Amino acid sequence: MEQIITPEEREIMRNAYVFLSTHCNPPANHDECACDWWLETVQEMGHVCAAWNNHPLAIEILIALCNYIEGKAKKKTEEADHV
């Protein structure tokens, strides 16, 4: 059976890539800009999901990306605490 990604799925994944590219470098959790950075990131996540009428793929991918980015922020925080 041939697997074909739909144009909609392709564009959602493209938007997810742009989202990650824009938000791939989070601040450490104790940085003074962390709250504003996360607020902006979550708002952008909401905008992307809304643009796709809360398509399940968009929601799942963006949640996964936010979890991934959160892990990067935690690692930065731990590294800064050990210096």
Buried (B, 14 or more C-beta within 10 A) or exposed (E): EEEEEEEEBEBBBEBBEEBBEEBEEBBBBEBEEBEEBBEEBEEBBEEBBEEBEEBEBBBEBBEEBBEEBBEBBEEBBEEEEEE
